[in-house]
Amino acid sequence: MKYLVLLAILVIAYMVWRSNRVKDGAGTPPKRRDADGAGPQEMIACPVCGLHLPRADAVAGTNGLAYCSQEHRLRAGA
């Protein structure tokens, strides 16, 4: 009998804790934002090594292509 009372107390305590947690918003995951607040960025592939990187981080070549580094831009002769 004492185990049944203990189980009932634990269930009630869990329900109280759960209801307080939901009210505080702790049950919802935090909203994720990028550092600059922008959405997804366009990804490009380096023509030399095939590395995918955001267009904003790429090194522009003279032939209109974008490279992952200055070394690959020079290797391609752009």
Distance bins in CASP14 RR format, pairs under 12 A and 6 or more apart:
PFRMAT RR
TARGET T0000
AUTHOR 0000-0000-0000
RMODE 2
METHOD distances of the structure
MODEL  1
1 7 0 0 0 0 0 1 0 0 0 0 0
1 8 0 0 0 0 0 1 0 0 0 0 0
2 8 0 0 0 0 0 1 0 0 0 0 0
2 9 0 0 0 0 0 1 0 0 0 0 0
3 9 0 0 0 0 0 1 0 0 0 0 0
3 10 0 0 0 0 0 1 0 0 0 0 0
4 10 0 0 0 0 0 1 0 0 0 0 0
4 11 0 0 0 0 0 1 0 0 0 0 0
5 11 0 0 0 0 0 1 0 0 0 0 0
5 12 0 0 0 0 0 1 0 0 0 0 0
6 12 0 0 0 0 0 1 0 0 0 0 0
6 13 0 0 0 0 0 1 0 0 0 0 0
7 13 0 0 0 0 0 1 0 0 0 0 0
7 14 0 0 0 0 0 1 0 0 0 0 0
8 14 0 0 0 0 0 1 0 0 0 0 0
8 15 0 0 0 0 0 1 0 0 0 0 0
9 15 0 0 0 0 0 1 0 0 0 0 0
9 16 0 0 0 0 0 1 0 0 0 0 0
10 16 0 0 0 0 0 1 0 0 0 0 0
10 17 0 0 0 0 0 1 0 0 0 0 0
11 17 0 0 0 0 0 1 0 0 0 0 0
11 18 0 0 0 0 0 1 0 0 0 0 0
12 18 0 0 0 0 0 1 0 0 0 0 0
12 19 0 0 0 0 0 1 0 0 0 0 0
13 19 0 0 0 0 0 1 0 0 0 0 0
13 20 0 0 0 0 0 1 0 0 0 0 0
14 20 0 0 0 0 0 1 0 0 0 0 0
14 21 0 0 0 0 0 1 0 0 0 0 0
15 21 0 0 0 0 0 1 0 0 0 0 0
15 22 0 0 0 0 0 1 0 0 0 0 0
16 22 0 0 0 0 0 1 0 0 0 0 0
16 23 0 0 0 0 0 1 0 0 0 0 0
17 23 0 0 0 0 0 1 0 0 0 0 0
17 24 0 0 0 0 0 1 0 0 0 0 0
17 26 0 0 0 0 0 1 0 0 0 0 0
17 27 0 0 0 0 0 1 0 0 0 0 0
18 24 0 0 0 0 0 1 0 0 0 0 0
18 25 0 0 0 0 0 1 0 0 0 0 0
18 26 0 0 0 0 0 1 0 0 0 0 0
18 27 0 0 0 0 1 0 0 0 0 0 0
19 25 0 0 0 0 0 1 0 0 0 0 0
19 26 0 0 0 0 0 1 0 0 0 0 0
19 27 0 0 0 0 0 1 0 0 0 0 0
20 26 0 0 0 0 1 0 0 0 0 0 0
20 27 0 0 0 0 0 1 0 0 0 0 0
21 27 1 0 1 0 0 0 0 0 0 0 0
21 28 0 0 0 0 0 1 0 0 0 0 0
22 28 0 0 0 0 1 0 0 0 0 0 0
25 31 0 0 0 0 0 1 0 0 0 0 0
31 37 0 0 0 0 0 1 0 0 0 0 0
32 39 0 0 0 0 0 1 0 0 0 0 0
32 40 0 0 0 0 0 1 0 0 0 0 0
33 39 0 0 0 0 1 0 0 0 0 0 0
34 40 0 0 0 0 1 0 0 0 0 0 0
34 41 0 0 0 0 1 0 0 0 0 0 0
34 54 0 0 0 0 0 1 0 0 0 0 0
34 56 0 0 0 0 0 1 0 0 0 0 0
35 41 0 0 0 0 0 1 0 0 0 0 0
36 54 0 0 0 0 0 1 0 0 0 0 0
36 56 0 0 0 0 1 0 0 0 0 0 0
38 54 0 0 0 0 0 1 0 0 0 0 0
38 56 0 0 0 0 1 0 0 0 0 0 0
39 54 0 0 0 0 0 1 0 0 0 0 0
40 54 0 0 0 0 1 0 0 0 0 0 0
40 55 0 0 0 0 0 1 0 0 0 0 0
40 56 0 0 0 0 0 1 0 0 0 0 0
41 52 0 0 0 0 0 1 0 0 0 0 0
41 53 0 0 0 0 1 0 0 0 0 0 0
41 54 1 0 1 0 0 0 0 0 0 0 0
41 55 1 0 0 1 0 0 0 0 0 0 0
41 56 1 0 0 1 0 0 0 0 0 0 0
41 57 0 0 0 0 1 0 0 0 0 0 0
41 58 0 0 0 0 0 1 0 0 0 0 0
42 52 0 0 0 0 0 1 0 0 0 0 0
42 53 0 0 0 0 0 1 0 0 0 0 0
42 54 1 0 0 1 0 0 0 0 0 0 0
42 55 1 0 1 0 0 0 0 0 0 0 0
42 56 0 0 0 0 1 0 0 0 0 0 0
42 57 0 0 0 0 0 1 0 0 0 0 0
42 58 0 0 0 0 1 0 0 0 0 0 0
42 66 0 0 0 0 0 1 0 0 0 0 0
43 50 0 0 0 0 0 1 0 0 0 0 0
43 51 0 0 0 0 0 1 0 0 0 0 0
43 52 1 0 1 0 0 0 0 0 0 0 0
43 53 1 0 0 1 0 0 0 0 0 0 0
43 54 1 0 0 1 0 0 0 0 0 0 0
43 55 1 0 0 1 0 0 0 0 0 0 0
43 56 0 0 0 0 0 1 0 0 0 0 0
43 57 0 0 0 0 1 0 0 0 0 0 0
43 58 0 0 0 0 1 0 0 0 0 0 0
43 66 0 0 0 0 0 1 0 0 0 0 0
43 68 0 0 0 0 0 1 0 0 0 0 0
44 50 0 0 0 0 1 0 0 0 0 0 0
44 51 0 0 0 0 1 0 0 0 0 0 0
44 52 1 0 0 1 0 0 0 0 0 0 0
44 53 1 0 0 1 0 0 0 0 0 0 0
44 54 1 0 0 1 0 0 0 0 0 0 0
44 55 1 0 1 0 0 0 0 0 0 0 0
44 56 0 0 0 0 1 0 0 0 0 0 0
44 57 0 0 0 0 1 0 0 0 0 0 0
44 58 1 0 1 0 0 0 0 0 0 0 0
44 59 0 0 0 0 0 1 0 0 0 0 0
44 60 0 0 0 0 0 1 0 0 0 0 0
44 61 0 0 0 0 0 1 0 0 0 0 0
44 64 0 0 0 0 0 1 0 0 0 0 0
44 65 0 0 0 0 1 0 0 0 0 0 0
44 66 1 0 1 0 0 0 0 0 0 0 0
44 67 0 0 0 0 1 0 0 0 0 0 0
44 68 0 0 0 0 1 0 0 0 0 0 0
45 51 1 0 0 1 0 0 0 0 0 0 0
45 52 1 0 1 0 0 0 0 0 0 0 0
45 53 0 0 0 0 1 0 0 0 0 0 0
45 54 0 0 0 0 0 1 0 0 0 0 0
45 55 0 0 0 0 0 1 0 0 0 0 0
45 58 0 0 0 0 1 0 0 0 0 0 0
45 65 0 0 0 0 1 0 0 0 0 0 0
45 66 0 0 0 0 1 0 0 0 0 0 0
45 67 0 0 0 0 1 0 0 0 0 0 0
45 68 0 0 0 0 1 0 0 0 0 0 0
45 72 0 0 0 0 0 1 0 0 0 0 0
46 52 1 0 0 1 0 0 0 0 0 0 0
46 53 1 0 0 1 0 0 0 0 0 0 0
46 54 0 0 0 0 0 1 0 0 0 0 0
46 55 0 0 0 0 0 1 0 0 0 0 0
46 57 0 0 0 0 0 1 0 0 0 0 0
46 58 1 0 0 1 0 0 0 0 0 0 0
46 59 0 0 0 0 1 0 0 0 0 0 0
46 61 0 0 0 0 0 1 0 0 0 0 0
46 65 0 0 0 0 1 0 0 0 0 0 0
46 66 1 0 0 1 0 0 0 0 0 0 0
46 67 1 0 1 0 0 0 0 0 0 0 0
46 68 1 1 0 0 0 0 0 0 0 0 0
46 69 1 0 0 1 0 0 0 0 0 0 0
46 70 0 0 0 0 0 1 0 0 0 0 0
46 71 0 0 0 0 0 1 0 0 0 0 0
46 72 1 0 1 0 0 0 0 0 0 0 0
46 73 0 0 0 0 1 0 0 0 0 0 0
46 75 0 0 0 0 0 1 0 0 0 0 0
46 76 0 0 0 0 1 0 0 0 0 0 0
46 78 0 0 0 0 0 1 0 0 0 0 0
47 58 0 0 0 0 0 1 0 0 0 0 0
47 59 0 0 0 0 0 1 0 0 0 0 0
47 61 0 0 0 0 1 0 0 0 0 0 0
47 63 0 0 0 0 1 0 0 0 0 0 0
47 64 0 0 0 0 0 1 0 0 0 0 0
47 65 1 0 1 0 0 0 0 0 0 0 0
47 66 0 0 0 0 1 0 0 0 0 0 0
47 67 1 0 0 1 0 0 0 0 0 0 0
47 68 0 0 0 0 1 0 0 0 0 0 0
47 72 0 0 0 0 1 0 0 0 0 0 0
47 73 0 0 0 0 1 0 0 0 0 0 0
47 75 0 0 0 0 0 1 0 0 0 0 0
47 76 1 0 0 1 0 0 0 0 0 0 0
47 77 0 0 0 0 0 1 0 0 0 0 0
47 78 0 0 0 0 1 0 0 0 0 0 0
48 58 0 0 0 0 0 1 0 0 0 0 0
48 59 0 0 0 0 0 1 0 0 0 0 0
48 61 0 0 0 0 0 1 0 0 0 0 0
48 65 0 0 0 0 1 0 0 0 0 0 0
48 66 0 0 0 0 0 1 0 0 0 0 0
48 67 1 0 0 1 0 0 0 0 0 0 0
48 68 1 0 0 1 0 0 0 0 0 0 0
48 69 0 0 0 0 1 0 0 0 0 0 0
48 70 0 0 0 0 0 1 0 0 0 0 0
48 71 0 0 0 0 1 0 0 0 0 0 0
48 72 1 0 1 0 0 0 0 0 0 0 0
48 73 0 0 0 0 1 0 0 0 0 0 0
48 74 0 0 0 0 1 0 0 0 0 0 0
48 75 1 0 1 0 0 0 0 0 0 0 0
48 76 1 0 1 0 0 0 0 0 0 0 0
48 77 0 0 0 0 1 0 0 0 0 0 0
48 78 0 0 0 0 1 0 0 0 0 0 0
49 67 0 0 0 0 1 0 0 0 0 0 0
49 68 1 0 0 1 0 0 0 0 0 0 0
49 69 0 0 0 0 1 0 0 0 0 0 0
49 71 0 0 0 0 1 0 0 0 0 0 0
49 72 1 0 0 1 0 0 0 0 0 0 0
49 73 0 0 0 0 0 1 0 0 0 0 0
49 75 0 0 0 0 1 0 0 0 0 0 0
49 76 0 0 0 0 0 1 0 0 0 0 0
50 58 0 0 0 0 0 1 0 0 0 0 0
50 65 0 0 0 0 0 1 0 0 0 0 0
50 66 0 0 0 0 0 1 0 0 0 0 0
50 67 0 0 0 0 1 0 0 0 0 0 0
50 68 1 0 0 1 0 0 0 0 0 0 0
50 69 0 0 0 0 0 1 0 0 0 0 0
50 72 0 0 0 0 1 0 0 0 0 0 0
50 76 0 0 0 0 0 1 0 0 0 0 0
51 57 0 0 0 0 0 1 0 0 0 0 0
51 58 0 0 0 0 1 0 0 0 0 0 0
51 59 0 0 0 0 0 1 0 0 0 0 0
51 66 0 0 0 0 0 1 0 0 0 0 0
51 67 0 0 0 0 1 0 0 0 0 0 0
51 68 1 0 1 0 0 0 0 0 0 0 0
51 69 0 0 0 0 1 0 0 0 0 0 0
51 72 0 0 0 0 1 0 0 0 0 0 0
52 58 0 0 0 0 0 1 0 0 0 0 0
52 66 0 0 0 0 0 1 0 0 0 0 0
52 68 0 0 0 0 1 0 0 0 0 0 0
53 59 0 0 0 0 1 0 0 0 0 0 0
53 66 0 0 0 0 1 0 0 0 0 0 0
53 67 0 0 0 0 1 0 0 0 0 0 0
53 68 1 0 1 0 0 0 0 0 0 0 0
53 69 0 0 0 0 1 0 0 0 0 0 0
53 72 0 0 0 0 0 1 0 0 0 0 0
54 66 0 0 0 0 0 1 0 0 0 0 0
54 68 0 0 0 0 0 1 0 0 0 0 0
55 64 0 0 0 0 0 1 0 0 0 0 0
55 65 0 0 0 0 0 1 0 0 0 0 0
55 66 1 0 0 1 0 0 0 0 0 0 0
55 67 0 0 0 0 0 1 0 0 0 0 0
55 68 0 0 0 0 0 1 0 0 0 0 0
56 66 0 0 0 0 1 0 0 0 0 0 0
57 66 0 0 0 0 1 0 0 0 0 0 0
57 67 0 0 0 0 0 1 0 0 0 0 0
57 68 0 0 0 0 1 0 0 0 0 0 0
57 69 0 0 0 0 1 0 0 0 0 0 0
58 64 0 0 0 0 0 1 0 0 0 0 0
58 65 0 0 0 0 1 0 0 0 0 0 0
58 66 1 1 0 0 0 0 0 0 0 0 0
58 67 1 0 0 1 0 0 0 0 0 0 0
58 68 1 0 0 1 0 0 0 0 0 0 0
58 69 0 0 0 0 1 0 0 0 0 0 0
58 70 0 0 0 0 0 1 0 0 0 0 0
58 72 0 0 0 0 0 1 0 0 0 0 0
58 73 0 0 0 0 1 0 0 0 0 0 0
58 78 0 0 0 0 0 1 0 0 0 0 0
59 65 0 0 0 0 1 0 0 0 0 0 0
59 66 1 0 0 1 0 0 0 0 0 0 0
59 67 1 0 1 0 0 0 0 0 0 0 0
59 68 1 0 0 1 0 0 0 0 0 0 0
59 69 1 0 0 1 0 0 0 0 0 0 0
59 70 1 0 1 0 0 0 0 0 0 0 0
59 71 0 0 0 0 1 0 0 0 0 0 0
59 72 1 0 0 1 0 0 0 0 0 0 0
59 73 1 0 1 0 0 0 0 0 0 0 0
59 74 0 0 0 0 1 0 0 0 0 0 0
59 75 0 0 0 0 0 1 0 0 0 0 0
59 76 0 0 0 0 0 1 0 0 0 0 0
59 78 0 0 0 0 1 0 0 0 0 0 0
60 66 1 0 1 0 0 0 0 0 0 0 0
60 67 1 0 0 1 0 0 0 0 0 0 0
60 68 0 0 0 0 0 1 0 0 0 0 0
60 70 0 0 0 0 0 1 0 0 0 0 0
60 73 0 0 0 0 1 0 0 0 0 0 0
60 78 0 0 0 0 1 0 0 0 0 0 0
61 67 1 0 0 1 0 0 0 0 0 0 0
61 68 0 0 0 0 0 1 0 0 0 0 0
61 69 0 0 0 0 0 1 0 0 0 0 0
61 70 0 0 0 0 1 0 0 0 0 0 0
61 72 0 0 0 0 1 0 0 0 0 0 0
61 73 1 0 1 0 0 0 0 0 0 0 0
61 74 0 0 0 0 1 0 0 0 0 0 0
61 75 0 0 0 0 0 1 0 0 0 0 0
61 76 0 0 0 0 1 0 0 0 0 0 0
61 77 0 0 0 0 1 0 0 0 0 0 0
61 78 1 0 1 0 0 0 0 0 0 0 0
62 73 0 0 0 0 1 0 0 0 0 0 0
62 74 0 0 0 0 0 1 0 0 0 0 0
62 76 0 0 0 0 1 0 0 0 0 0 0
62 77 0 0 0 0 1 0 0 0 0 0 0
62 78 1 0 1 0 0 0 0 0 0 0 0
63 73 0 0 0 0 1 0 0 0 0 0 0
63 76 1 0 0 1 0 0 0 0 0 0 0
63 77 0 0 0 0 1 0 0 0 0 0 0
63 78 1 0 1 0 0 0 0 0 0 0 0
64 73 0 0 0 0 0 1 0 0 0 0 0
64 76 0 0 0 0 0 1 0 0 0 0 0
64 78 1 0 0 1 0 0 0 0 0 0 0
65 72 0 0 0 0 1 0 0 0 0 0 0
65 73 0 0 0 0 1 0 0 0 0 0 0
65 76 1 0 0 1 0 0 0 0 0 0 0
65 77 0 0 0 0 0 1 0 0 0 0 0
65 78 1 0 0 1 0 0 0 0 0 0 0
66 72 0 0 0 0 1 0 0 0 0 0 0
66 73 0 0 0 0 1 0 0 0 0 0 0
66 76 0 0 0 0 0 1 0 0 0 0 0
66 78 0 0 0 0 1 0 0 0 0 0 0
67 73 1 0 1 0 0 0 0 0 0 0 0
67 74 0 0 0 0 1 0 0 0 0 0 0
67 75 0 0 0 0 1 0 0 0 0 0 0
67 76 1 0 0 1 0 0 0 0 0 0 0
67 77 0 0 0 0 1 0 0 0 0 0 0
67 78 1 0 0 1 0 0 0 0 0 0 0
68 75 0 0 0 0 0 1 0 0 0 0 0
68 76 0 0 0 0 0 1 0 0 0 0 0
69 75 0 0 0 0 1 0 0 0 0 0 0
69 76 0 0 0 0 0 1 0 0 0 0 0
70 76 0 0 0 0 0 1 0 0 0 0 0
70 77 0 0 0 0 0 1 0 0 0 0 0
70 78 0 0 0 0 0 1 0 0 0 0 0
71 77 0 0 0 0 0 1 0 0 0 0 0
71 78 0 0 0 0 0 1 0 0 0 0 0
72 78 0 0 0 0 1 0 0 0 0 0 0
END
